[in-house]
Amino acid sequence: MHALARIAAVGSLACLCGCASAHTVSLLHSAGAPITMTPSEAIPLEVVTRATGVTDPLYVKGTDVSYADVETTIGTAISSAAVPWAETHRDKTPEGWQLLVEVIESAATYTDGRLGVTLGVRLTLRTRTDHRYLAQSQASCRNAALVAPDHGAEVLFGCMARMGRDVASWLAMVDKPPVGMK
């Protein structure tokens, strides 16, 4: 009978722990008031990133390693590649552009000493002030190397740099009419 009482007590304790109230984090107390920075007119291109249906951090399948800040680093790679286009075309759209970069695919695997990554984005180019639609595309990349997963940042960055160059090439074609059209 004593053992049954102990089991009942453990069961009751487990129920109480499972029924405990959730911990609420006050955003204002933990991080302060949110301040929205608006892009300066001196900067012709605003890049906005979103992770859509992907996890961040990106877990490497087959390991206990994950990569954080994937969305942010993709945004940086694309921004740095797109700046020359925006500077060159500043006179065509004085209010500037907004490039929405949605991360729609991210995968990483580690098999037989080889780290492989796949990343994909959907791109939407709009005017900055009235958000008038201009163009849409997708870009993706794959990269792999014989490297330990905890030293794989260069593999991801190589993939992102390739994606950035592809986005810059797409932007260069946005203002050109299709072949045979004027």
Phi and psi in degrees as a GROMACS rama.xvg file:
@    title "Ramachandran Plot"
@    xaxis  label "Phi"
@    yaxis  label "Psi"
@TYPE xy
-61.141  -41.1912  HIS-2
-63.9222  -38.4724  ALA-3
-65.4795  -38.663  LEU-4
-64.5953  -39.6462  ALA-5
-64.4539  -43.1006  ARG-6
-62.612  -41.4743  ILE-7
-63.7577  -40.9966  ALA-8
-65.1368  -42.0251  ALA-9
-64.6534  -41.2874  VAL-10
-62.6603  -41.3448  GLY-11
-65.2741  -41.1961  SER-12
-63.8528  -42.4833  LEU-13
-62.0476  -39.9311  ALA-14
-64.8452  -43.2451  CYS-15
-63.6706  -40.0931  LEU-16
-66.0562  -39.9278  CYS-17
-71.1538  -24.6812  GLY-18
-95.1149  0.493768  CYS-19
-62.8822  151.637  ALA-20
-68.2301  149.988  SER-21
-72.6241  152.086  ALA-22
-84.5728  122.912  HIS-23
-102.621  131.725  THR-24
-101.801  121.739  VAL-25
-78.6934  116.417  SER-26
-63.6035  -40.8357  LEU-27
-66.6196  -38.2257  LEU-28
-77.0397  -31.9134  HIS-29
-86.8378  -28.8306  SER-30
-130.58  -3.48212  ALA-31
83.5377  178.454  GLY-32
-72.2504  138.663  ALA-33
-72.5155  132.565  PRO-34
-115.725  125.473  ILE-35
-95.6107  118.269  THR-36
-87.722  126.787  MET-37
-96.9675  141.071  THR-38
-66.1837  140.345  PRO-39
-72.5292  146.209  SER-40
-64.1437  -20.3027  GLU-41
-69.9433  -18.5706  ALA-42
-100.727  113.285  ILE-43
-76.3047  -16.3402  PRO-44
-132.108  126.825  LEU-45
-107.851  123.846  GLU-46
-106.501  124.42  VAL-47
-115.953  126.463  VAL-48
-111.317  149.099  THR-49
-144.786  141.768  ARG-50
-95.018  117.285  ALA-51
-114.344  102.893  THR-52
74.7111  18.0878  GLY-53
-123.209  158.15  VAL-54
-94.5137  143.84  THR-55
-137.834  109.516  ASP-56
-77.818  156.263  PRO-57
-88.5218  114.635  LEU-58
-83.7019  137.406  TYR-59
-88.7824  113.187  VAL-60
-62.2517  132.125  LYS-61
94.6568  3.12266  GLY-62
-141.754  -179.204  THR-63
-107.915  20.5912  ASP-64
-98.2358  145.2  VAL-65
-140.002  156.977  SER-66
-113.989  124.148  TYR-67
-94.8334  163.918  ALA-68
64.7111  31.6817  ASP-69
-62.5827  -46.1624  VAL-70
-58.0677  -46.5145  GLU-71
-64.2175  -43.235  THR-72
-71.258  -33.4524  THR-73
-63.77  -43.0845  ILE-74
-60.0295  -40.273  GLY-75
-66.6415  -43.6193  THR-76
-62.1102  -43.2895  ALA-77
-71.4065  -40.9666  ILE-78
-58.3096  -48.2182  SER-79
-65.7074  -31.3841  SER-80
-77.1349  -28.2507  ALA-81
-89.4759  -15.3668  ALA-82
-56.804  -45.6684  VAL-83
-58.8544  -39.2711  PRO-84
-62.809  -46.8024  TRP-85
-62.6057  -41.1932  ALA-86
-63.5704  -42.8097  GLU-87
-65.7078  -33.1156  THR-88
-103.105  15.6085  HIS-89
-54.2589  -39.6409  ARG-90
-71.4818  -23.1726  ASP-91
-73.7629  -33.2915  LYS-92
-138.346  86.6654  THR-93
-57.8394  -29.3618  PRO-94
-75.487  -13.5684  GLU-95
92.3309  -178.098  GLY-96
-124.875  159.982  TRP-97
-125.024  127.178  GLN-98
-111.638  112.295  LEU-99
-87.9173  123.823  LEU-100
-115.192  108.223  VAL-101
-102.604  118.825  GLU-102
-76.7179  113.161  VAL-103
-111.241  -9.28511  ILE-104
-148.268  134.419  GLU-105
-155.28  126.547  SER-106
-148.572  145.56  ALA-107
-143.861  135.411  ALA-108
-134.753  154.334  THR-109
-133.671  114.713  TYR-110
-140.261  130.439  THR-111
51.3413  42.1805  ASP-112
79.9711  5.51641  GLY-113
-113.973  124.778  ARG-114
-95.6398  126.945  LEU-115
-123.61  138.612  GLY-116
-131.25  147.279  VAL-117
-134.307  129.808  THR-118
-132.327  145.816  LEU-119
-145.301  145.301  GLY-120
-135.511  152.969  VAL-121
-108.904  134.413  ARG-122
-116.272  133.82  LEU-123
-131.227  121.123  THR-124
-102.051  128.161  LEU-125
-135.71  163.849  ARG-126
-72.6258  152.114  THR-127
-76.805  -40.4571  ARG-128
-78.7734  -46.8251  THR-129
-108.152  4.62571  ASP-130
54.5507  36.6557  HIS-131
-69.5136  129.696  ARG-132
-65.401  134.916  TYR-133
-118.944  -44.8815  LEU-134
-166.583  161.387  ALA-135
-144.126  147.898  GLN-136
-158.428  -178.714  SER-137
-133.058  155.025  GLN-138
-142.754  146.893  ALA-139
-148.074  166.417  SER-140
-153.519  156.237  CYS-141
-135.926  142.721  ARG-142
-150.783  150.325  ASN-143
-150.855  155.843  ALA-144
-161.775  158.183  ALA-145
-83.543  91.4091  LEU-146
-151.803  148.951  VAL-147
-65.9783  141.782  ALA-148
-60.5928  -29.6009  PRO-149
-77.0103  -2.62075  ASP-150
-121.433  30.5545  HIS-151
-96.1663  7.07933  GLY-152
-56.5939  -38.3681  ALA-153
-64.0517  -31.6848  GLU-154
-66.357  -45.6662  VAL-155
-65.5989  -43.6773  LEU-156
-64.8  -35.8892  PHE-157
-63.2835  -41.3538  GLY-158
-62.6637  -47.2142  CYS-159
-64.4326  -37.1357  MET-160
-64.4149  -41.4726  ALA-161
-61.4594  -43.7571  ARG-162
-62.4198  -42.3391  MET-163
-59.6042  -42.4898  GLY-164
-64.0044  -38.6779  ARG-165
-64.2948  -39.9376  ASP-166
-65.3272  -42.2835  VAL-167
-61.4605  -39.2824  ALA-168
-65.8331  -40.9768  SER-169
-63.1437  -44.5173  TRP-170
-60.1022  -37.1163  LEU-171
-63.0284  -26.0635  ALA-172
-91.7972  -13.2699  MET-173
-59.6694  -41.6526  VAL-174
-89.1909  5.01732  ASP-175
-102.716  133.505  LYS-176
-69.4225  153.603  PRO-177
-59.5876  157.604  PRO-178
-57.6141  134.064  VAL-179
88.1463  -4.14782  GLY-180
-115.493  147.412  MET-181
